Each structure stands twice: as C-alpha cells, then as structure tokens.
C-alpha cells in the first residue's frame, strides 16, 4: 500500500481506538459527530472511486486545465499539508445518515480499494498524469490524490481528537 494511504489508515484507526457507540455519536450543537466525520471521509473515498470509474469509462483521464489559482491552492494543501478550515463540504460528501457500524467497518477497505485503483492508474498513465479533477482544487495526479486524502484525513482526525477531549472535559465536569 502507498505510504500516505497506509499512514491515513493507521491514523484513523488510532483516533477511533476504544471509542464507544455513544462516543461516536456525541457532538456539540452545530458540529459533526465522529461518526459523521467518518461518513464524510468515507464519502470522499467512494466519490474518488466513482470519479475514477468515469475516467475508466471514457478510456482516458478527463480533466480541466490547471489554473494559477489551482496551483496556489495545491501548494497550500499538498505542499504545506494544510487544509484551511471553514470551507463547507461539497454536497456529495456531507453525512447522509449511513449506518455508523457500516462506515466504521468499511472505511479501511475503501482506502485500500482507492489505493488499488490509483495504483492501476499509475501503471497505466504514470503517477504524475492528471487523471481526475478535485471539486475545489482542480486536476490531480495519482500522487496528488493520495497526498490530498492524507492531508484531508488528518484535518478531520484533529477534529476527532478535539471531540474526544471535549467529551472527557464534559464528563469530568459532570462527575465533579
């Protein structure tokens, strides 16, 4: 497995270690729960796979032209590893209420499937050939998709850690 996606799988598993069903569902008002964050990530992986299957059906990558704005945004996200906060998730990737047990059980296999398909594309077109457009950042290569999913996943893993800390703090206050 690609090292970036392997790290992603490990970091998600570590963030979820020991979480109960209630903890997965807990969230402050107006924020996503851990289960909803996981569903969002899951939907981005399945969305990437759907996009790749459209390219397969076309027989070649179908991408827009890279703009200077795309390049600058990619430098921040992929070069510096920083996903700016505050951007609303695209509609296709917003939690829809999938069963959390399914998402938790399948998220690692979706990452593995994405890695498998990206590896096929790398073998066919090369790892640097732009193969699929990101909804905000423009066309990505295989390597850029892998890096994006790691950066994006880490952004949300930090949110999961923050949720866990808030739960512990709230539980401690209630116990006192």
Rosetta blueprint (number, residue, H / E / L):
1 X L
2 X L
3 X H
4 X H
5 X H
6 X H
7 X H
8 X H
9 X H
10 X H
11 X H
12 X H
13 X H
14 X H
15 X H
16 X H
17 X L
18 X L
19 X L
20 X L
21 X H
22 X H
23 X H
24 X H
25 X H
26 X L
27 X L
28 X L
29 X L
30 X L
31 X L
32 X L
33 X L
34 X H
35 X H
36 X H
37 X H
38 X H
39 X H
40 X H
41 X H
42 X H
43 X H
44 X H
45 X H
46 X H
47 X H
48 X H
49 X H
50 X H
51 X H
52 X H
53 X H
54 X H
55 X H
56 X H
57 X H
58 X H
59 X L
60 X L
61 X L
62 X L
63 X L
64 X L
65 X L
66 X L
67 X L
68 X H
69 X H
70 X H
71 X H
72 X H
73 X H
74 X H
75 X H
76 X H
77 X H
78 X H
79 X H
80 X L
81 X L
82 X L
83 X L
84 X L
85 X L
86 X L
87 X L
88 X L
89 X L
90 X L
91 X H
92 X H
93 X H
94 X L
95 X L
96 X L
97 X L
98 X L
99 X L
100 X H
101 X H
102 X H
103 X H
104 X H
105 X H
106 X H
107 X H
108 X H
109 X H
110 X H
111 X H
112 X H
113 X H
114 X H
115 X H
116 X H
117 X H
118 X H
119 X H
120 X H
121 X H
122 X H
123 X H
124 X H
125 X H
126 X L
127 X L
128 X L
129 X L
130 X E
131 X E
132 X E
133 X E
134 X E
135 X L
136 X L
137 X L
138 X E
139 X E
140 X E
141 X E
142 X H
143 X H
144 X H
145 X H
146 X H
147 X H
148 X H
149 X H
150 X H
151 X H
152 X H
153 X H
154 X H
155 X H
156 X H
157 X H
158 X H
159 X H
160 X H
161 X H
162 X H
163 X H
164 X H
165 X H
166 X H
167 X H
168 X H
169 X H
170 X H
171 X H
172 X H
173 X H
174 X H
175 X H
176 X L
